[in-house]
Amino acid sequence: MMLLCAFDLPRETKEERKAANKYRQRLVELGFAMKQFSLYEREVRHIDVKNRLIDILREELPDTGAITLYLLPNEVNDAQITILGEKSVNKTVRVARIIFL
């Protein structure tokens, strides 16, 4: 399953920008990858992990922010379509592999 975190964090004042950047950094620390500027994703394999992540995101959300979380099954996530403009940066995302020696 893929957990998507879509959020709206105000960035009008210096303090709001600082809080928004801190929240984005925290998402990366928690294993999320940026899909778009205010949309991050992370693979979740266990319900307990999902619930813990939701608790952390709720606790650390800035007071003036709002988030929406989506839990997508692999079938839905694997069927996504990305359309890129001519000058956009094309990123290739691969599934992590573990190699035992």
Biopython code that builds the backbone (N, CA, C, O; Angstrom):
import numpy as np
from Bio.PDB.StructureBuilder import StructureBuilder

atoms = [
    (1, "MET", "N", (0.842, -1.176, 0.000)),
    (1, "MET", "CA", (0.000, 0.000, 0.000)),
    (1, "MET", "C", (0.888, 1.240, 0.000)),
    (1, "MET", "O", (2.014, 1.228, 0.498)),
    (2, "MET", "N", (0.353, 2.291, -0.564)),
    (2, "MET", "CA", (1.069, 3.559, -0.614)),
    (2, "MET", "C", (0.282, 4.587, 0.196)),
    (2, "MET", "O", (-0.921, 4.755, -0.004)),
    (3, "LEU", "N", (0.962, 5.267, 1.102)),
    (3, "LEU", "CA", (0.351, 6.330, 1.883)),
    (3, "LEU", "C", (0.742, 7.659, 1.256)),
    (3, "LEU", "O", (1.922, 8.006, 1.210)),
    (4, "LEU", "N", (-0.252, 8.403, 0.773)),
    (4, "LEU", "CA", (-0.022, 9.729, 0.196)),
    (4, "LEU", "C", (-0.381, 10.777, 1.235)),
    (4, "LEU", "O", (-1.413, 10.688, 1.899)),
    (5, "CYS", "N", (0.481, 11.763, 1.365)),
    (5, "CYS", "CA", (0.244, 12.869, 2.286)),
    (5, "CYS", "C", (0.168, 14.150, 1.471)),
    (5, "CYS", "O", (1.184, 14.636, 0.974)),
    (6, "ALA", "N", (-1.028, 14.695, 1.333)),
    (6, "ALA", "CA", (-1.242, 15.962, 0.634)),
    (6, "ALA", "C", (-1.489, 17.012, 1.704)),
    (6, "ALA", "O", (-2.309, 16.816, 2.601)),
    (7, "PHE", "N", (-0.774, 18.128, 1.604)),
    (7, "PHE", "CA", (-0.915, 19.121, 2.659)),
    (7, "PHE", "C", (-0.920, 20.536, 2.117)),
    (7, "PHE", "O", (-0.433, 20.820, 1.022)),
    (8, "ASP", "N", (-1.492, 21.410, 2.931)),
    (8, "ASP", "CA", (-1.535, 22.836, 2.631)),
    (8, "ASP", "C", (-0.984, 23.547, 3.863)),
    (8, "ASP", "O", (-1.624, 23.582, 4.914)),
    (9, "LEU", "N", (0.211, 24.111, 3.717)),
    (9, "LEU", "CA", (0.832, 24.828, 4.819)),
    (9, "LEU", "C", (1.058, 26.276, 4.389)),
    (9, "LEU", "O", (1.751, 26.527, 3.403)),
    (10, "PRO", "N", (0.481, 27.226, 5.118)),
    (10, "PRO", "CA", (0.664, 28.630, 4.745)),
    (10, "PRO", "C", (2.143, 29.017, 4.790)),
    (10, "PRO", "O", (2.904, 28.507, 5.612)),
    (11, "ARG", "N", (2.539, 29.928, 3.890)),
    (11, "ARG", "CA", (3.938, 30.347, 3.798)),
    (11, "ARG", "C", (4.043, 31.870, 3.676)),
    (11, "ARG", "O", (4.941, 32.385, 3.009)),
    (12, "GLU", "N", (3.136, 32.572, 4.313)),
    (12, "GLU", "CA", (3.108, 34.031, 4.172)),
    (12, "GLU", "C", (4.136, 34.730, 5.057)),
    (12, "GLU", "O", (4.748, 35.709, 4.631)),
    (13, "THR", "N", (4.333, 34.249, 6.267)),
    (13, "THR", "CA", (5.293, 34.881, 7.173)),
    (13, "THR", "C", (6.556, 34.029, 7.261)),
    (13, "THR", "O", (6.582, 32.876, 6.830)),
    (14, "LYS", "N", (7.587, 34.617, 7.822)),
    (14, "LYS", "CA", (8.856, 33.904, 7.986)),
    (14, "LYS", "C", (8.670, 32.666, 8.873)),
    (14, "LYS", "O", (9.229, 31.606, 8.592)),
    (15, "GLU", "N", (7.888, 32.810, 9.934)),
    (15, "GLU", "CA", (7.639, 31.692, 10.848)),
    (15, "GLU", "C", (6.876, 30.568, 10.147)),
    (15, "GLU", "O", (7.172, 29.392, 10.362)),
    (16, "GLU", "N", (5.892, 30.922, 9.305)),
    (16, "GLU", "CA", (5.127, 29.903, 8.574)),
    (16, "GLU", "C", (6.007, 29.173, 7.571)),
    (16, "GLU", "O", (5.892, 27.957, 7.419)),
    (17, "ARG", "N", (6.883, 29.895, 6.885)),
    (17, "ARG", "CA", (7.804, 29.249, 5.938)),
    (17, "ARG", "C", (8.742, 28.297, 6.662)),
    (17, "ARG", "O", (9.017, 27.199, 6.178)),
    (18, "LYS", "N", (9.227, 28.714, 7.815)),
    (18, "LYS", "CA", (10.122, 27.872, 8.606)),
    (18, "LYS", "C", (9.398, 26.603, 9.060)),
    (18, "LYS", "O", (9.952, 25.507, 8.983)),
    (19, "ALA", "N", (8.160, 26.755, 9.532)),
    (19, "ALA", "CA", (7.375, 25.601, 9.987)),
    (19, "ALA", "C", (7.070, 24.658, 8.818)),
    (19, "ALA", "O", (7.117, 23.439, 8.982)),
    (20, "ALA", "N", (6.760, 25.209, 7.647)),
    (20, "ALA", "CA", (6.460, 24.385, 6.470)),
    (20, "ALA", "C", (7.699, 23.604, 6.034)),
    (20, "ALA", "O", (7.606, 22.417, 5.721)),
    (21, "ASN", "N", (8.847, 24.258, 6.013)),
    (21, "ASN", "CA", (10.083, 23.568, 5.632)),
    (21, "ASN", "C", (10.450, 22.491, 6.636)),
    (21, "ASN", "O", (10.914, 21.417, 6.254)),
    (22, "LYS", "N", (10.248, 22.766, 7.902)),
    (22, "LYS", "CA", (10.529, 21.769, 8.944)),
    (22, "LYS", "C", (9.613, 20.554, 8.773)),
    (22, "LYS", "O", (10.049, 19.415, 8.940)),
    (23, "TYR", "N", (8.352, 20.800, 8.441)),
    (23, "TYR", "CA", (7.399, 19.698, 8.257)),
    (23, "TYR", "C", (7.799, 18.847, 7.046)),
    (23, "TYR", "O", (7.738, 17.619, 7.106)),
    (24, "ARG", "N", (8.201, 19.485, 5.965)),
    (24, "ARG", "CA", (8.664, 18.743, 4.777)),
    (24, "ARG", "C", (9.897, 17.904, 5.106)),
    (24, "ARG", "O", (9.995, 16.751, 4.685)),
    (25, "GLN", "N", (10.826, 18.472, 5.849)),
    (25, "GLN", "CA", (12.019, 17.726, 6.250)),
    (25, "GLN", "C", (11.648, 16.534, 7.117)),
    (25, "GLN", "O", (12.249, 15.465, 7.004)),
    (26, "ARG", "N", (10.668, 16.716, 7.973)),
    (26, "ARG", "CA", (10.223, 15.621, 8.846)),
    (26, "ARG", "C", (9.591, 14.496, 8.021)),
    (26, "ARG", "O", (9.783, 13.318, 8.325)),
    (27, "LEU", "N", (8.845, 14.856, 6.988)),
    (27, "LEU", "CA", (8.272, 13.836, 6.115)),
    (27, "LEU", "C", (9.371, 12.982, 5.488)),
    (27, "LEU", "O", (9.243, 11.760, 5.414)),
    (28, "VAL", "N", (10.440, 13.615, 5.040)),
    (28, "VAL", "CA", (11.562, 12.885, 4.446)),
    (28, "VAL", "C", (12.219, 11.986, 5.495)),
    (28, "VAL", "O", (12.565, 10.842, 5.201)),
    (29, "GLU", "N", (12.392, 12.498, 6.715)),
    (29, "GLU", "CA", (12.960, 11.693, 7.796)),
    (29, "GLU", "C", (12.111, 10.459, 8.080)),
    (29, "GLU", "O", (12.635, 9.411, 8.457)),
    (30, "LEU", "N", (10.802, 10.587, 7.898)),
    (30, "LEU", "CA", (9.886, 9.476, 8.142)),
    (30, "LEU", "C", (9.806, 8.509, 6.960)),
    (30, "LEU", "O", (9.044, 7.543, 7.000)),
    (31, "GLY", "N", (10.582, 8.762, 5.919)),
    (31, "GLY", "CA", (10.633, 7.847, 4.785)),
    (31, "GLY", "C", (9.754, 8.222, 3.609)),
    (31, "GLY", "O", (9.615, 7.438, 2.670)),
    (32, "PHE", "N", (9.159, 9.401, 3.640)),
    (32, "PHE", "CA", (8.339, 9.858, 2.529)),
    (32, "PHE", "C", (9.230, 10.430, 1.428)),
    (32, "PHE", "O", (10.316, 10.946, 1.694)),
    (33, "ALA", "N", (8.759, 10.331, 0.206)),
    (33, "ALA", "CA", (9.447, 10.922, -0.940)),
    (33, "ALA", "C", (8.515, 11.947, -1.577)),
    (33, "ALA", "O", (7.304, 11.739, -1.651)),
    (34, "MET", "N", (9.095, 13.055, -2.034)),
    (34, "MET", "CA", (8.273, 14.097, -2.631)),
    (34, "MET", "C", (7.804, 13.670, -4.017)),
    (34, "MET", "O", (8.613, 13.345, -4.886)),
    (35, "LYS", "N", (6.509, 13.674, -4.210)),
    (35, "LYS", "CA", (5.916, 13.374, -5.509)),
    (35, "LYS", "C", (5.656, 14.683, -6.248)),
    (35, "LYS", "O", (5.945, 14.798, -7.439)),
    (36, "GLN", "N", (5.115, 15.657, -5.546)),
    (36, "GLN", "CA", (4.946, 17.029, -6.012)),
    (36, "GLN", "C", (5.231, 17.913, -4.801)),
    (36, "GLN", "O", (5.470, 17.405, -3.706)),
    (37, "PHE", "N", (5.206, 19.229, -4.990)),
    (37, "PHE", "CA", (5.648, 20.120, -3.922)),
    (37, "PHE", "C", (4.909, 19.881, -2.604)),
    (37, "PHE", "O", (5.541, 19.882, -1.548)),
    (38, "SER", "N", (3.614, 19.680, -2.634)),
    (38, "SER", "CA", (2.847, 19.452, -1.408)),
    (38, "SER", "C", (2.214, 18.064, -1.385)),
    (38, "SER", "O", (1.156, 17.864, -0.787)),
    (39, "LEU", "N", (2.867, 17.117, -2.036)),
    (39, "LEU", "CA", (2.373, 15.746, -2.070)),
    (39, "LEU", "C", (3.554, 14.794, -1.891)),
    (39, "LEU", "O", (4.462, 14.735, -2.721)),
    (40, "TYR", "N", (3.515, 14.062, -0.798)),
    (40, "TYR", "CA", (4.584, 13.119, -0.480)),
    (40, "TYR", "C", (3.990, 11.722, -0.400)),
    (40, "TYR", "O", (2.807, 11.557, -0.101)),
    (41, "GLU", "N", (4.823, 10.709, -0.671)),
    (41, "GLU", "CA", (4.338, 9.329, -0.648)),
    (41, "GLU", "C", (5.318, 8.432, 0.074)),
    (41, "GLU", "O", (6.520, 8.695, 0.119)),
    (42, "ARG", "N", (4.772, 7.359, 0.641)),
    (42, "ARG", "CA", (5.591, 6.364, 1.316)),
    (42, "ARG", "C", (4.885, 5.017, 1.235)),
    (42, "ARG", "O", (3.669, 4.925, 1.408)),
    (43, "GLU", "N", (5.661, 3.987, 0.972)),
    (43, "GLU", "CA", (5.101, 2.642, 0.975)),
    (43, "GLU", "C", (4.900, 2.200, 2.423)),
    (43, "GLU", "O", (5.761, 2.409, 3.277)),
    (44, "VAL", "N", (3.752, 1.586, 2.677)),
    (44, "VAL", "CA", (3.410, 1.102, 4.008)),
    (44, "VAL", "C", (2.978, -0.349, 3.870)),
    (44, "VAL", "O", (2.069, -0.661, 3.100)),
    (45, "ARG", "N", (3.617, -1.221, 4.602)),
    (45, "ARG", "CA", (3.293, -2.648, 4.500)),
    (45, "ARG", "C", (2.464, -3.174, 5.661)),
    (45, "ARG", "O", (1.854, -4.238, 5.560)),
    (46, "HIS", "N", (2.439, -2.429, 6.766)),
    (46, "HIS", "CA", (1.716, -2.892, 7.952)),
    (46, "HIS", "C", (0.810, -1.790, 8.481)),
    (46, "HIS", "O", (1.165, -0.611, 8.460)),
    (47, "ILE", "N", (-0.352, -2.186, 8.949)),
    (47, "ILE", "CA", (-1.334, -1.241, 9.479)),
    (47, "ILE", "C", (-0.770, -0.504, 10.694)),
    (47, "ILE", "O", (-1.043, 0.683, 10.872)),
    (48, "ASP", "N", (0.014, -1.194, 11.534)),
    (48, "ASP", "CA", (0.595, -0.552, 12.715)),
    (48, "ASP", "C", (1.513, 0.605, 12.325)),
    (48, "ASP", "O", (1.513, 1.651, 12.975)),
    (49, "VAL", "N", (2.293, 0.412, 11.265)),
    (49, "VAL", "CA", (3.185, 1.474, 10.786)),
    (49, "VAL", "C", (2.359, 2.647, 10.272)),
    (49, "VAL", "O", (2.667, 3.805, 10.553)),
    (50, "LYS", "N", (1.311, 2.337, 9.518)),
    (50, "LYS", "CA", (0.423, 3.390, 8.996)),
    (50, "LYS", "C", (-0.172, 4.206, 10.140)),
    (50, "LYS", "O", (-0.174, 5.436, 10.095)),
    (51, "ASN", "N", (-0.671, 3.525, 11.155)),
    (51, "ASN", "CA", (-1.287, 4.221, 12.285)),
    (51, "ASN", "C", (-0.276, 5.081, 13.037)),
    (51, "ASN", "O", (-0.598, 6.190, 13.461)),
    (52, "ARG", "N", (0.941, 4.574, 13.203)),
    (52, "ARG", "CA", (1.982, 5.353, 13.894)),
    (52, "ARG", "C", (2.352, 6.600, 13.081)),
    (52, "ARG", "O", (2.526, 7.682, 13.641)),
    (53, "LEU", "N", (2.468, 6.440, 11.760)),
    (53, "LEU", "CA", (2.773, 7.592, 10.907)),
    (53, "LEU", "C", (1.674, 8.648, 10.992)),
    (53, "LEU", "O", (1.961, 9.843, 11.055)),
    (54, "ILE", "N", (0.437, 8.212, 10.993)),
    (54, "ILE", "CA", (-0.684, 9.157, 11.102)),
    (54, "ILE", "C", (-0.603, 9.915, 12.421)),
    (54, "ILE", "O", (-0.819, 11.126, 12.456)),
    (55, "ASP", "N", (-0.294, 9.210, 13.503)),
    (55, "ASP", "CA", (-0.163, 9.869, 14.806)),
    (55, "ASP", "C", (0.954, 10.917, 14.788)),
    (55, "ASP", "O", (0.777, 12.024, 15.296)),
    (56, "ILE", "N", (2.104, 10.565, 14.202)),
    (56, "ILE", "CA", (3.232, 11.498, 14.141)),
    (56, "ILE", "C", (2.873, 12.718, 13.297)),
    (56, "ILE", "O", (3.141, 13.853, 13.689)),
    (57, "LEU", "N", (2.262, 12.473, 12.128)),
    (57, "LEU", "CA", (1.888, 13.592, 11.247)),
    (57, "LEU", "C", (0.885, 14.517, 11.923)),
    (57, "LEU", "O", (0.950, 15.735, 11.759)),
    (58, "ARG", "N", (-0.028, 13.950, 12.671)),
    (58, "ARG", "CA", (-1.033, 14.751, 13.384)),
    (58, "ARG", "C", (-0.368, 15.582, 14.487)),
    (58, "ARG", "O", (-0.683, 16.761, 14.652)),
    (59, "GLU", "N", (0.544, 14.972, 15.236)),
    (59, "GLU", "CA", (1.208, 15.664, 16.343)),
    (59, "GLU", "C", (2.094, 16.811, 15.863)),
    (59, "GLU", "O", (2.180, 17.843, 16.528)),
    (60, "GLU", "N", (2.751, 16.642, 14.718)),
    (60, "GLU", "CA", (3.750, 17.605, 14.274)),
    (60, "GLU", "C", (3.240, 18.606, 13.234)),
    (60, "GLU", "O", (4.006, 19.439, 12.749)),
    (61, "LEU", "N", (1.970, 18.530, 12.893)),
    (61, "LEU", "CA", (1.391, 19.463, 11.930)),
    (61, "LEU", "C", (1.368, 20.873, 12.514)),
    (61, "LEU", "O", (0.891, 21.067, 13.632)),
    (62, "PRO", "N", (1.881, 21.866, 11.769)),
    (62, "PRO", "CA", (1.787, 23.254, 12.251)),
    (62, "PRO", "C", (0.326, 23.659, 12.484)),
    (62, "PRO", "O", (-0.587, 23.149, 11.834)),
    (63, "ASP", "N", (0.131, 24.578, 13.417)),
    (63, "ASP", "CA", (-1.218, 24.978, 13.829)),
    (63, "ASP", "C", (-2.095, 25.460, 12.679)),
    (63, "ASP", "O", (-3.305, 25.235, 12.696)),
    (64, "THR", "N", (-1.516, 26.112, 11.692)),
    (64, "THR", "CA", (-2.303, 26.676, 10.600)),
    (64, "THR", "C", (-2.340, 25.774, 9.371)),
    (64, "THR", "O", (-2.816, 26.197, 8.317)),
    (65, "GLY", "N", (-1.850, 24.546, 9.482)),
    (65, "GLY", "CA", (-1.781, 23.649, 8.337)),
    (65, "GLY", "C", (-2.959, 22.693, 8.257)),
    (65, "GLY", "O", (-3.750, 22.561, 9.191)),
    (66, "ALA", "N", (-3.048, 22.030, 7.110)),
    (66, "ALA", "CA", (-4.074, 21.011, 6.892)),
    (66, "ALA", "C", (-3.457, 19.901, 6.044)),
    (66, "ALA", "O", (-2.750, 20.173, 5.075)),
    (67, "ILE", "N", (-3.729, 18.644, 6.416)),
    (67, "ILE", "CA", (-3.237, 17.523, 5.614)),
    (67, "ILE", "C", (-4.395, 16.593, 5.293)),
    (67, "ILE", "O", (-5.372, 16.506, 6.037)),
    (68, "THR", "N", (-4.264, 15.908, 4.178)),
    (68, "THR", "CA", (-5.193, 14.853, 3.792)),
    (68, "THR", "C", (-4.341, 13.638, 3.465)),
    (68, "THR", "O", (-3.377, 13.737, 2.706)),
    (69, "LEU", "N", (-4.693, 12.498, 4.032)),
    (69, "LEU", "CA", (-3.947, 11.265, 3.796)),
    (69, "LEU", "C", (-4.798, 10.312, 2.974)),
    (69, "LEU", "O", (-5.998, 10.162, 3.206)),
    (70, "TYR", "N", (-4.153, 9.671, 2.010)),
    (70, "TYR", "CA", (-4.812, 8.674, 1.170)),
    (70, "TYR", "C", (-4.026, 7.379, 1.289)),
    (70, "TYR", "O", (-2.797, 7.387, 1.208)),
    (71, "LEU", "N", (-4.720, 6.278, 1.481)),
    (71, "LEU", "CA", (-4.089, 4.965, 1.505)),
    (71, "LEU", "C", (-4.491, 4.247, 0.224)),
    (71, "LEU", "O", (-5.647, 3.857, 0.059)),
    (72, "LEU", "N", (-3.529, 4.074, -0.682)),
    (72, "LEU", "CA", (-3.813, 3.467, -1.979)),
    (72, "LEU", "C", (-3.308, 2.036, -2.028)),
    (72, "LEU", "O", (-2.154, 1.775, -1.685)),
    (73, "PRO", "N", (-4.148, 1.112, -2.445)),
    (73, "PRO", "CA", (-3.655, -0.256, -2.642)),
    (73, "PRO", "C", (-2.646, -0.289, -3.789)),
    (73, "PRO", "O", (-2.661, 0.584, -4.657)),
    (74, "ASN", "N", (-1.779, -1.284, -3.792)),
    (74, "ASN", "CA", (-0.737, -1.376, -4.821)),
    (74, "ASN", "C", (-1.321, -1.380, -6.229)),
    (74, "ASN", "O", (-0.716, -0.819, -7.143)),
    (75, "GLU", "N", (-2.478, -1.998, -6.424)),
    (75, "GLU", "CA", (-3.084, -2.066, -7.749)),
    (75, "GLU", "C", (-3.401, -0.664, -8.280)),
    (75, "GLU", "O", (-3.213, -0.386, -9.465)),
    (76, "VAL", "N", (-3.876, 0.203, -7.408)),
    (76, "VAL", "CA", (-4.202, 1.567, -7.811)),
    (76, "VAL", "C", (-2.920, 2.359, -8.043)),
    (76, "VAL", "O", (-2.795, 3.062, -9.046)),
    (77, "ASN", "N", (-1.977, 2.248, -7.129)),
    (77, "ASN", "CA", (-0.728, 3.000, -7.252)),
    (77, "ASN", "C", (0.066, 2.571, -8.486)),
    (77, "ASN", "O", (0.663, 3.407, -9.164)),
    (78, "ASP", "N", (0.074, 1.272, -8.777)),
    (78, "ASP", "CA", (0.822, 0.777, -9.931)),
    (78, "ASP", "C", (0.207, 1.214, -11.257)),
    (78, "ASP", "O", (0.875, 1.184, -12.290)),
    (79, "ALA", "N", (-1.057, 1.618, -11.235)),
    (79, "ALA", "CA", (-1.742, 2.024, -12.466)),
    (79, "ALA", "C", (-1.694, 3.535, -12.694)),
    (79, "ALA", "O", (-2.349, 4.040, -13.606)),
    (80, "GLN", "N", (-0.934, 4.259, -11.883)),
    (80, "GLN", "CA", (-0.898, 5.712, -12.048)),
    (80, "GLN", "C", (-0.234, 6.109, -13.366)),
    (80, "GLN", "O", (0.620, 5.397, -13.895)),
    (81, "ILE", "N", (-0.641, 7.237, -13.865)),
    (81, "ILE", "CA", (-0.108, 7.773, -15.118)),
    (81, "ILE", "C", (0.493, 9.142, -14.815)),
    (81, "ILE", "O", (-0.155, 9.990, -14.202)),
    (82, "THR", "N", (1.721, 9.349, -15.243)),
    (82, "THR", "CA", (2.395, 10.631, -15.063)),
    (82, "THR", "C", (2.621, 11.238, -16.437)),
    (82, "THR", "O", (3.184, 10.596, -17.323)),
    (83, "ILE", "N", (2.186, 12.465, -16.609)),
    (83, "ILE", "CA", (2.358, 13.174, -17.876)),
    (83, "ILE", "C", (3.328, 14.325, -17.619)),
    (83, "ILE", "O", (3.086, 15.171, -16.758)),
    (84, "LEU", "N", (4.415, 14.348, -18.366)),
    (84, "LEU", "CA", (5.460, 15.347, -18.173)),
    (84, "LEU", "C", (5.504, 16.320, -19.341)),
    (84, "LEU", "O", (5.288, 15.939, -20.491)),
    (85, "GLY", "N", (5.782, 17.568, -19.036)),
    (85, "GLY", "CA", (5.991, 18.565, -20.076)),
    (85, "GLY", "C", (7.330, 18.345, -20.758)),
    (85, "GLY", "O", (8.164, 17.579, -20.274)),
    (86, "GLU", "N", (7.531, 19.008, -21.868)),
    (86, "GLU", "CA", (8.746, 18.825, -22.657)),
    (86, "GLU", "C", (10.016, 19.155, -21.879)),
    (86, "GLU", "O", (11.045, 18.508, -22.071)),
    (87, "LYS", "N", (9.954, 20.149, -21.009)),
    (87, "LYS", "CA", (11.156, 20.591, -20.311)),
    (87, "LYS", "C", (11.204, 20.135, -18.857)),
    (87, "LYS", "O", (12.072, 20.577, -18.105)),
    (88, "SER", "N", (10.300, 19.272, -18.453)),
    (88, "SER", "CA", (10.314, 18.816, -17.070)),
    (88, "SER", "C", (11.413, 17.782, -16.868)),
    (88, "SER", "O", (11.877, 17.144, -17.813)),
    (89, "VAL", "N", (11.811, 17.638, -15.619)),
    (89, "VAL", "CA", (12.846, 16.669, -15.272)),
    (89, "VAL", "C", (12.186, 15.311, -15.131)),
    (89, "VAL", "O", (11.218, 15.158, -14.387)),
    (90, "ASN", "N", (12.703, 14.336, -15.838)),
    (90, "ASN", "CA", (12.168, 12.977, -15.798)),
    (90, "ASN", "C", (12.928, 12.182, -14.750)),
    (90, "ASN", "O", (14.141, 12.001, -14.860)),
    (91, "LYS", "N", (12.212, 11.703, -13.726)),
    (91, "LYS", "CA", (12.834, 10.923, -12.664)),
    (91, "LYS", "C", (12.384, 9.474, -12.798)),
    (91, "LYS", "O", (11.216, 9.196, -13.070)),
    (92, "THR", "N", (13.307, 8.574, -12.607)),
    (92, "THR", "CA", (12.982, 7.164, -12.594)),
    (92, "THR", "C", (13.027, 6.678, -11.157)),
    (92, "THR", "O", (14.029, 6.849, -10.462)),
    (93, "VAL", "N", (11.939, 6.075, -10.722)),
    (93, "VAL", "CA", (11.865, 5.549, -9.363)),
    (93, "VAL", "C", (11.865, 4.037, -9.460)),
    (93, "VAL", "O", (11.047, 3.434, -10.154)),
    (94, "ARG", "N", (12.806, 3.443, -8.743)),
    (94, "ARG", "CA", (12.902, 1.992, -8.754)),
    (94, "ARG", "C", (12.570, 1.441, -7.381)),
    (94, "ARG", "O", (12.711, 2.127, -6.368)),
    (95, "VAL", "N", (12.135, 0.216, -7.360)),
    (95, "VAL", "CA", (11.877, -0.475, -6.105)),
    (95, "VAL", "C", (13.219, -0.821, -5.478)),
    (95, "VAL", "O", (14.121, -1.317, -6.154)),
    (96, "ALA", "N", (13.346, -0.557, -4.182)),
    (96, "ALA", "CA", (14.592, -0.867, -3.488)),
    (96, "ALA", "C", (14.838, -2.372, -3.484)),
    (96, "ALA", "O", (13.909, -3.168, -3.344)),
    (97, "ARG", "N", (16.102, -2.745, -3.638)),
    (97, "ARG", "CA", (16.463, -4.159, -3.615)),
    (97, "ARG", "C", (17.424, -4.407, -2.463)),
    (97, "ARG", "O", (18.252, -3.558, -2.131)),
    (98, "ILE", "N", (17.304, -5.569, -1.867)),
    (98, "ILE", "CA", (18.227, -5.992, -0.828)),
    (98, "ILE", "C", (19.048, -7.141, -1.406)),
    (98, "ILE", "O", (18.501, -8.125, -1.903)),
    (99, "ILE", "N", (20.348, -6.999, -1.333)),
    (99, "ILE", "CA", (21.229, -8.028, -1.864)),
    (99, "ILE", "C", (22.019, -8.626, -0.705)),
    (99, "ILE", "O", (22.705, -7.910, 0.024)),
    (100, "PHE", "N", (21.917, -9.927, -0.542)),
    (100, "PHE", "CA", (22.660, -10.624, 0.502)),
    (100, "PHE", "C", (23.928, -11.195, -0.101)),
    (100, "PHE", "O", (23.887, -11.836, -1.152)),
    (101, "LEU", "N", (25.039, -10.970, 0.549)),
    (101, "LEU", "CA", (26.320, -11.497, 0.075)),
    (101, "LEU", "C", (26.784, -12.645, 0.937)),
    (101, "LEU", "O", (27.846, -13.214, 0.686)),
]
sb = StructureBuilder()
sb.init_structure("model")
sb.init_model(0)
sb.init_chain("A")
sb.init_seg("    ")
for serial, (resi, resn, name, xyz) in enumerate(atoms, 1):
    if name == "N":
        sb.init_residue(resn, " ", resi, " ")
    sb.init_atom(name, np.array(xyz, "f"), 0.0, 1.0, " ", f" {name:<3s}", serial, name[0])
structure = sb.get_structure()
